[in-house]
Amino acid sequence: MATGTQPTGGRNDLPLWRGAAGGALAFLLGYLATFLVQSSDLPEGLGSLADALATVGVSPPAGWQVVGWYFLGAHNVGIDVSTSVAGQSGSGTVLGDLGVLQMVVPVLLLVLAGFLVARTAAPRDATEGAKAGLTVVPGYLVLAVVLALASSWSFSESAAGVSASASIAPELLPAVLLAGVLYPAVFGALGGAAAGGTGG
């Protein structure tokens, strides 16, 4: 006699590991694409700050750090800049407006990642697909936080009784909430929903 027990596992299981890997891959590809687009313009990204650092013999931020600012900026993450010379301080932003290409890259990659990850789960409808697409968030979030912390830059010098310091760093909270959570959640889910809408 049939017991009516429901089988465990199956097509409703969320692809957590594949999703995390897909999110991480989307992030890395987005960073690489940004590097390829911006690598020839890195000095311009720093603007007058690079010249000011050169005059006092201070090495500017590394190219990979500047690319990180561009990539996080494509997620609407602000880049905080602060300077202090002889007690006079100032703050501002180091990057100008980003082009359409830079802004679209993370969106397209996340939609694609959500779509491909959801397809591996064989969703029966758009809702199941969206849930599968959401699994790209953890991998994307971890790398967003790592990049935000690693790309922070600062220096401090003192000579002849005059001290000078500067720091440039992505805004950490927006890096977590916008780049790490909102972007992959929204666009990963959209890609997953599209996969579910095609019938898995």
Sequence and secondary structure as in RCSB ss.txt:
>XXXX:A:sequence
MATGTQPTGGRNDLPLWRGAAGGALAFLLGYLATFLVQSSDLPEGLGSLADALATVGVSPPAGWQVVGWYFLGAH
NVGIDVSTSVAGQSGSGTVLGDLGVLQMVVPVLLLVLAGFLVARTAAPRDATEGAKAGLTVVPGYLVLAVVLALA
SSWSFSESAAGVSASASIAPELLPAVLLAGVLYPAVFGALGGAAAGGTGG
>XXXX:A:secstr
       SSSTTS  HHHHHHHHHHHHHHHHHHHHHHHGGGHHHHHTHHHHHHHHTT     HHHHHHHHHHHTT
T  EEEEEEETTEEEEE S     HHHHHHHHHHHHHHHHHHHHHT  SSHHHHHHHHGGGHHHHHHHHHHHHHH
T EEEEEEETTEEEEEEEEE HHHIIIIIIIIHHHHHHHHHHHHHHHTT 
